[in-house]
Amino acid sequence: MDTRATASTSNAGAISCDAEAVWIYRFDEHGRGSAGDLSLRDIDLTPTTGWLWLHLDLADIRVQRWLNNAPTGKQVATFLLGSDTHQQLRVAQGYVFGALTDRAHELSGTLDEFGQLRFVATEQILISGRRNALQGVDAARRQVDRGGTFPAIASLLEAIVEQIAEAGERIHEECSAELDEIEDLVLSDEEGDERRRVALLRRRCVRLHRQLTGLRALFHRLERETTIALPASLRVEAARLAQRLDGLDQAIVSILERARSLQDEIAAKQAELTNKHLHTLSVLTIIFLPPSLVAGIFGMNTKGLPLTEDDSGFWWSLLICFLPLVPILWGLRRMLRR
């Protein structure tokens, strides 16, 4: 026997023993889920009744090694550990492979960042994974903990997409309220940081729009391709989900159009304010240029300057400085009256 092969096999076994899932749920025939032991040691991937949900942290090196040695095969490991970022759903060799973009979150609060939920499913097993904590899939887990029933894997996938849509709707409500507030500030004469706020809001909505565009395309394609070989337990209500995502995306596009229009209005307001400042600066330049010129000439301290020998030279210099202001101020007054 090859000693190196034996050591390698022993090593793989040790790695699988150390690896743990983020959560494991076993669902009975009625769709009720119960949390199981998180250890991946000798886990049974062939449930006799109901189905199994295995959720993994794909950034964990121990989980990566377990996947590479798991009985599910290299194809499943390669897909789950893949680095491509586009959303997809496909069927191959009896497996359903999927990748959905979800909002990231941490314990201290939700972030405006996105991550990918990757999953592989059969009729009885759903293996999902992510590299950072995601909001939609975690909300679906809380539904299971609250007693929600999921008789098939498709119903859980629908719940995850619904949670992603709900998160998008909350973003829409927040952006709409903030846009109303910015609009009120723009219509008033108060100066603020409206330009920066609108730019941040547009960035937030653009990122959500990109996510929704990919999801919509995914479910519209699934709705059209009726011949796709999906098992009954994996057939999601693509038409309903696509309709909801369409409505949300249209609302986000509407927010983007409002934000773009408001940004143009803010730019026009800023340009008008700049023109006013330039006008004021021009008026001040016109007023003070003649006195500055005269004062500069008399301040050269060279021989031959007029009034240097006159006892009243200083007062004559002041008169020469400010005498041009009379016609200048008269002309400005007439111009402002127009």
C-alpha positions as CSV (number, residue, x, y, z in Angstrom):
1,M,0.0,0.0,0.0
2,D,1.2,3.5,-0.8
3,T,1.9,5.2,2.6
4,R,1.6,8.7,1.1
5,A,-1.9,7.9,-0.3
6,T,-2.9,6.6,3.2
7,A,-1.6,9.8,4.8
8,S,-3.4,12.0,2.3
9,T,-6.7,10.1,2.9
10,S,-6.2,10.4,6.7
11,N,-5.5,14.1,6.3
12,A,-8.8,14.6,4.3
13,G,-10.7,12.9,7.1
14,A,-9.2,15.2,9.7
15,I,-10.1,18.2,7.7
16,S,-13.7,17.1,7.3
17,C,-14.0,16.6,11.0
18,D,-12.8,20.1,11.8
19,A,-15.1,21.8,9.3
20,E,-18.5,23.3,10.5
21,A,-21.5,24.7,8.7
22,V,-23.0,28.1,9.4
23,W,-26.3,26.3,10.0
24,I,-27.9,23.0,9.1
25,Y,-31.6,22.4,9.0
26,R,-33.5,19.2,8.4
27,F,-37.0,19.5,7.1
28,D,-39.7,16.9,7.6
29,E,-42.4,15.9,5.1
30,H,-44.6,18.8,6.4
31,G,-41.9,21.4,5.7
32,R,-41.0,22.1,9.3
33,G,-37.3,22.7,9.8
34,S,-35.2,21.8,12.9
35,A,-31.6,22.9,13.4
36,G,-29.0,20.2,13.5
37,D,-25.4,19.7,14.7
38,L,-23.1,22.1,12.8
39,S,-20.3,19.6,12.5
40,L,-19.7,18.3,9.0
41,R,-18.2,15.1,10.4
42,D,-19.9,12.1,8.9
43,I,-22.9,14.2,7.8
44,D,-25.7,12.2,6.0
45,L,-26.3,13.9,2.7
46,T,-29.0,11.4,1.7
47,P,-32.1,12.1,3.9
48,T,-34.7,9.4,3.8
49,T,-37.6,11.8,4.5
50,G,-38.0,15.5,3.8
51,W,-34.9,17.5,2.7
52,L,-31.7,19.0,4.1
53,W,-30.4,22.6,4.0
54,L,-26.7,23.0,4.5
55,H,-25.4,26.6,4.6
56,L,-21.6,27.1,4.5
57,D,-19.0,29.9,5.0
58,L,-17.1,29.6,1.7
59,A,-14.3,31.9,3.1
60,D,-13.4,29.2,5.6
61,I,-10.4,27.2,4.4
62,R,-11.7,24.1,6.3
63,V,-15.0,24.3,4.5
64,Q,-13.2,24.7,1.2
65,R,-11.2,21.5,1.9
66,W,-14.3,19.6,3.0
67,L,-16.1,20.6,-0.2
68,N,-13.2,19.3,-2.3
69,N,-13.4,16.0,-0.5
70,A,-17.2,15.8,-0.1
71,P,-19.2,13.0,-1.8
72,T,-21.1,15.6,-3.8
73,G,-18.1,15.7,-6.2
74,K,-15.7,18.2,-7.8
75,Q,-18.4,19.9,-10.0
76,V,-20.3,21.1,-6.9
77,A,-17.2,22.2,-5.1
78,T,-15.9,24.1,-8.2
79,F,-19.2,26.0,-8.6
80,L,-19.6,26.9,-4.9
81,L,-16.0,28.1,-4.6
82,G,-16.1,29.9,-8.0
83,S,-15.2,33.6,-8.1
84,D,-17.5,34.8,-11.0
85,T,-19.9,37.5,-9.9
86,H,-22.8,37.2,-12.4
87,Q,-26.2,36.0,-11.3
88,Q,-27.2,32.6,-12.8
89,L,-29.4,29.6,-12.7
90,R,-28.8,26.4,-14.6
91,V,-29.4,22.7,-14.6
92,A,-26.6,20.2,-15.2
93,Q,-26.2,16.5,-14.5
94,G,-29.1,16.3,-12.0
95,Y,-28.0,19.4,-10.1
96,V,-29.5,22.9,-10.1
97,F,-26.7,25.5,-9.8
98,G,-27.6,29.1,-8.8
99,A,-26.0,32.4,-7.8
100,L,-27.9,35.4,-6.5
101,T,-26.7,38.8,-5.4
102,D,-27.8,39.7,-1.9
103,R,-27.2,42.6,0.5
104,A,-24.4,42.1,3.0
105,H,-24.9,42.8,6.7
106,E,-23.0,42.6,9.9
107,L,-24.1,42.3,13.5
108,S,-23.8,46.1,14.1
109,G,-26.2,46.8,11.2
110,T,-26.9,46.5,7.5
111,L,-24.3,47.7,5.0
112,D,-24.9,49.1,1.5
113,E,-22.6,46.4,0.1
114,F,-23.5,43.3,-1.8
115,G,-22.3,39.7,-1.8
116,Q,-23.2,36.5,-3.6
117,L,-25.3,33.6,-2.4
118,R,-24.2,30.5,-4.3
119,F,-26.2,27.3,-4.1
120,V,-26.4,23.8,-5.5
121,A,-29.7,21.8,-5.1
122,T,-31.1,18.4,-5.8
123,E,-34.7,17.3,-4.9
124,Q,-33.6,16.5,-1.3
125,I,-30.5,18.6,-0.6
126,L,-29.8,22.4,-0.7
127,I,-26.1,23.4,-0.2
128,S,-25.8,27.1,-0.1
129,G,-22.8,29.3,0.8
130,R,-21.5,32.8,1.0
131,R,-18.2,34.6,1.7
132,N,-19.7,37.3,3.8
133,A,-22.9,37.5,5.9
134,L,-25.9,38.1,3.7
135,Q,-29.2,39.7,4.7
136,G,-31.8,37.8,2.5
137,V,-30.7,34.3,3.3
138,D,-30.4,35.1,7.0
139,A,-33.9,36.5,7.0
140,A,-35.1,33.2,5.5
141,R,-33.3,31.3,8.2
142,R,-35.2,33.4,10.8
143,Q,-38.4,32.5,9.1
144,V,-37.5,28.8,9.6
145,D,-36.7,29.5,13.3
146,R,-40.1,31.2,13.7
147,G,-41.9,28.1,12.5
148,G,-42.3,28.8,8.8
149,T,-43.0,25.8,6.7
150,F,-41.1,25.0,3.5
151,P,-42.3,21.7,2.0
152,A,-39.8,21.9,-0.9
153,I,-36.5,23.5,-1.7
154,A,-38.3,25.8,-4.2
155,S,-40.4,27.4,-1.5
156,L,-37.2,28.3,0.5
157,L,-35.5,29.7,-2.6
158,E,-38.7,31.8,-3.2
159,A,-38.5,33.1,0.4
160,I,-34.9,34.1,-0.1
161,V,-35.7,36.1,-3.3
162,E,-38.7,37.6,-1.5
163,Q,-36.4,38.8,1.3
164,I,-34.0,40.3,-1.2
165,A,-37.0,42.1,-2.8
166,E,-38.2,43.4,0.6
167,A,-34.7,44.7,1.3
168,G,-34.8,46.5,-2.0
169,E,-38.2,48.0,-1.2
170,R,-36.8,49.3,2.1
171,I,-34.0,51.0,0.2
172,H,-36.6,52.5,-2.1
173,E,-38.6,53.9,0.8
174,E,-35.5,55.4,2.4
175,C,-34.2,56.9,-0.8
176,S,-37.6,58.4,-1.6
177,A,-37.9,60.0,1.8
178,E,-34.3,61.4,1.6
179,L,-35.0,62.7,-1.9
180,D,-38.1,64.6,-0.7
181,E,-36.0,66.1,2.1
182,I,-33.2,67.2,-0.3
183,E,-35.9,68.6,-2.7
184,D,-37.3,70.8,0.1
185,L,-33.8,72.1,0.8
186,V,-33.1,72.9,-2.8
187,L,-36.4,74.8,-3.2
188,S,-35.5,76.9,-0.1
189,D,-32.7,79.4,-0.2
190,E,-30.7,77.5,2.4
191,E,-27.2,76.3,1.5
192,G,-26.3,72.7,2.4
193,D,-24.6,69.6,1.1
194,E,-27.4,68.6,-1.2
195,R,-25.1,67.9,-4.1
196,R,-23.1,65.3,-2.1
197,R,-26.3,63.7,-0.7
198,V,-27.8,63.3,-4.1
199,A,-24.6,61.8,-5.5
200,L,-24.6,59.2,-2.6
201,L,-28.3,58.5,-3.1
202,R,-27.8,57.9,-6.9
203,R,-24.9,55.6,-6.2
204,R,-27.0,53.6,-3.8
205,C,-29.9,53.3,-6.3
206,V,-27.6,52.5,-9.3
207,R,-26.1,49.6,-7.4
208,L,-29.6,48.3,-6.4
209,H,-30.7,48.7,-10.1
210,R,-27.8,46.6,-11.3
211,Q,-28.7,43.8,-8.8
212,L,-32.4,43.9,-9.8
213,T,-31.6,43.9,-13.5
214,G,-29.7,40.6,-13.1
215,L,-32.4,39.0,-11.0
216,R,-35.2,40.1,-13.3
217,A,-33.4,38.7,-16.3
218,L,-32.8,35.4,-14.4
219,F,-36.5,34.9,-13.6
220,H,-37.8,36.1,-16.9
221,R,-35.6,33.6,-18.7
222,L,-36.8,30.9,-16.3
223,E,-40.4,31.9,-17.0
224,R,-39.8,31.7,-20.8
225,E,-37.9,28.4,-20.8
226,T,-40.7,26.1,-19.9
227,T,-38.7,23.1,-21.2
228,I,-35.9,23.5,-18.6
229,A,-35.6,20.2,-16.8
230,L,-36.3,21.3,-13.3
231,P,-37.7,18.7,-10.8
232,A,-41.1,19.6,-9.3
233,S,-39.6,20.3,-5.9
234,L,-37.3,22.9,-7.5
235,R,-39.8,24.8,-9.7
236,V,-40.2,28.3,-8.3
237,E,-43.0,30.7,-9.2
238,A,-40.8,32.6,-11.7
239,A,-43.7,34.7,-13.1
240,R,-44.7,36.1,-9.7
241,L,-41.2,36.8,-8.6
242,A,-40.3,38.4,-11.9
243,Q,-43.4,40.7,-11.7
244,R,-42.5,41.8,-8.2
245,L,-38.9,42.5,-9.2
246,D,-40.1,44.4,-12.3
247,G,-42.3,46.7,-10.1
248,L,-39.4,47.3,-7.7
249,D,-36.9,48.0,-10.5
250,Q,-39.3,50.5,-12.1
251,A,-39.7,52.3,-8.8
252,I,-35.9,52.5,-8.4
253,V,-35.5,53.8,-12.0
254,S,-38.1,56.5,-11.1
255,I,-36.0,57.5,-8.1
256,L,-32.9,57.7,-10.3
257,E,-34.7,60.0,-12.8
258,R,-35.9,62.2,-9.9
259,A,-32.4,62.3,-8.5
260,R,-30.8,63.1,-11.9
261,S,-33.3,66.0,-12.4
262,L,-32.7,67.2,-8.9
263,Q,-28.9,67.1,-9.5
264,D,-29.4,69.3,-12.6
265,E,-31.4,71.7,-10.5
266,I,-28.7,71.8,-7.8
267,A,-26.1,72.4,-10.5
268,A,-28.1,75.3,-11.9
269,K,-28.6,76.7,-8.4
270,Q,-24.8,76.5,-7.8
271,A,-24.1,78.2,-11.1
272,E,-26.5,81.0,-10.3
273,L,-24.8,81.4,-6.9
274,T,-21.4,81.4,-8.5
275,N,-22.5,84.1,-11.0
276,K,-23.8,86.3,-8.1
277,H,-20.4,86.0,-6.4
278,L,-18.6,86.8,-9.6
279,H,-20.8,89.8,-10.1
280,T,-20.1,91.1,-6.6
281,L,-16.4,90.5,-7.1
282,S,-16.6,92.4,-10.4
283,V,-18.4,95.4,-8.8
284,L,-15.8,95.5,-5.9
285,T,-13.0,95.4,-8.5
286,I,-14.5,98.3,-10.5
287,I,-14.9,100.3,-7.3
288,F,-11.4,99.8,-5.9
289,L,-9.4,99.7,-9.0
290,P,-9.0,103.5,-9.5
291,P,-8.0,104.2,-5.9
292,S,-5.6,101.3,-6.0
293,L,-4.0,102.6,-9.2
294,V,-3.6,106.1,-7.9
295,A,-2.3,104.9,-4.5
296,G,0.2,102.7,-6.4
297,I,1.5,105.6,-8.5
298,F,2.0,107.9,-5.5
299,G,3.6,105.0,-3.6
300,M,6.4,104.5,-6.0
301,N,8.7,106.8,-4.0
302,T,10.5,108.2,-7.1
303,K,11.6,111.8,-7.9
304,G,9.4,113.9,-10.1
305,L,6.0,112.8,-8.6
306,P,3.5,115.6,-8.5
307,L,2.3,117.1,-5.1
308,T,5.4,115.8,-3.3
309,E,6.4,119.4,-2.4
310,D,2.9,120.6,-1.7
311,D,1.9,120.8,2.0
312,S,-1.6,119.6,1.0
313,G,-0.3,116.8,-1.3
314,F,-1.8,114.0,0.8
315,W,-5.3,115.5,0.7
316,W,-5.0,116.1,-3.0
317,S,-4.0,112.5,-3.4
318,L,-7.0,111.3,-1.5
319,L,-9.3,113.5,-3.6
320,I,-7.7,112.0,-6.8
321,C,-8.2,108.5,-5.4
322,F,-11.9,108.8,-4.6
323,L,-13.0,111.3,-7.2
324,P,-13.5,108.6,-9.9
325,L,-15.8,106.7,-7.5
326,V,-18.6,109.3,-8.1
327,P,-19.2,108.5,-11.8
328,I,-18.5,104.8,-11.1
329,L,-21.1,104.5,-8.4
330,W,-23.6,106.6,-10.4
331,G,-23.2,104.2,-13.4
332,L,-23.5,101.1,-11.2
333,R,-26.7,102.5,-9.7
334,R,-28.2,103.1,-13.1
335,M,-27.2,99.5,-14.2
336,L,-28.8,97.9,-11.1
337,R,-32.0,99.8,-11.6
338,R,-32.4,98.2,-15.0
